[in-house]
Amino acid sequence: MKDREMLNAIYKNARMGVVGINAVSKYASPSLSKELNNQKREYQNICRDAHRIQHQKANPVKGLSPMAVRGTHMLSRMKLGVDSSDSKIAEMMINGSSMGITKIIRSKRSYEGFDRKISSLSDRLLETEQNNIENLKAFL
């Protein structure tokens, strides 16, 4: 995996975090909403940093497809239509972060580049996903 592909993987992973949070936020209690907003800000910062690095390399990052965004919102509505408790929301977000961890580890293992900024950003995303899981456990 080259630099551009790795940055795209980082960006898409973080962007999916933002989309997932947007899909469930209206169902969350004030305390969970505060936690989700903190997580969303970090995902947005990672997206911004991926854009900044990619801009320096003159290659734009690819975003999520509109279908992926709509699908996430529809699936969230279906799952939360029956049970919109904080526990259910936390479970969904933990599952999403777990998938994000799996994807970023796979991407890191196949990354053939040597850009320290990209490696550091992928490490930061991995740490963010792990911290998000730990913070959400309190809502289960």
Solvent accessible surface area in square Angstrom, and as a share of the most:
residue,aa,sasa,rsa
1,M,58,0.26
2,K,126,0.53
3,D,36,0.19
4,R,92,0.34
5,E,89,0.40
6,M,1,0.00
7,L,0,0.00
8,N,19,0.10
9,A,27,0.21
10,I,0,0.00
11,Y,24,0.09
12,K,79,0.33
13,N,15,0.08
14,A,0,0.00
15,R,80,0.29
16,M,71,0.32
17,G,11,0.11
18,V,3,0.02
19,V,2,0.01
20,G,11,0.11
21,I,0,0.00
22,N,63,0.32
23,A,5,0.04
24,V,1,0.01
25,S,33,0.21
26,K,149,0.63
27,Y,64,0.24
28,A,19,0.14
29,S,37,0.24
30,P,121,0.76
31,S,69,0.44
32,L,0,0.00
33,S,28,0.18
34,K,140,0.59
35,E,28,0.13
36,L,0,0.00
37,N,63,0.32
38,N,63,0.32
39,Q,8,0.03
40,K,48,0.20
41,R,132,0.48
42,E,52,0.23
43,Y,6,0.02
44,Q,81,0.36
45,N,49,0.25
46,I,0,0.00
47,C,12,0.07
48,R,116,0.42
49,D,19,0.10
50,A,0,0.00
51,H,87,0.39
52,R,122,0.45
53,I,15,0.08
54,Q,1,0.00
55,H,151,0.67
56,Q,110,0.49
57,K,72,0.30
58,A,86,0.67
59,N,52,0.27
60,P,100,0.63
61,V,15,0.09
62,K,115,0.49
63,G,41,0.39
64,L,37,0.18
65,S,58,0.38
66,P,91,0.57
67,M,140,0.63
68,A,36,0.28
69,V,43,0.24
70,R,136,0.50
71,G,35,0.34
72,T,27,0.16
73,H,55,0.25
74,M,109,0.49
75,L,88,0.44
76,S,6,0.04
77,R,120,0.44
78,M,131,0.59
79,K,85,0.36
80,L,3,0.02
81,G,63,0.61
82,V,142,0.81
83,D,61,0.32
84,S,50,0.32
85,S,48,0.31
86,D,36,0.19
87,S,46,0.30
88,K,49,0.21
89,I,0,0.00
90,A,0,0.00
91,E,77,0.34
92,M,27,0.12
93,M,20,0.09
94,I,26,0.13
95,N,77,0.39
96,G,33,0.32
97,S,6,0.04
98,S,48,0.31
99,M,121,0.54
100,G,7,0.06
101,I,29,0.15
102,T,60,0.35
103,K,125,0.53
104,I,1,0.00
105,I,53,0.27
106,R,167,0.61
107,S,12,0.08
108,K,62,0.26
109,R,198,0.72
110,S,53,0.34
111,Y,33,0.12
112,E,109,0.49
113,G,20,0.19
114,F,192,0.80
115,D,32,0.17
116,R,210,0.77
117,K,111,0.47
118,I,0,0.00
119,S,41,0.26
120,S,69,0.44
121,L,8,0.04
122,S,1,0.01
123,D,72,0.37
124,R,79,0.29
125,L,0,0.00
126,L,29,0.14
127,E,103,0.46
128,T,11,0.06
129,E,4,0.02
130,Q,86,0.38
131,N,70,0.36
132,N,7,0.03
133,I,25,0.13
134,E,101,0.45
135,N,73,0.37
136,L,1,0.00
137,K,99,0.42
138,A,91,0.70
139,F,45,0.19
140,L,112,0.56
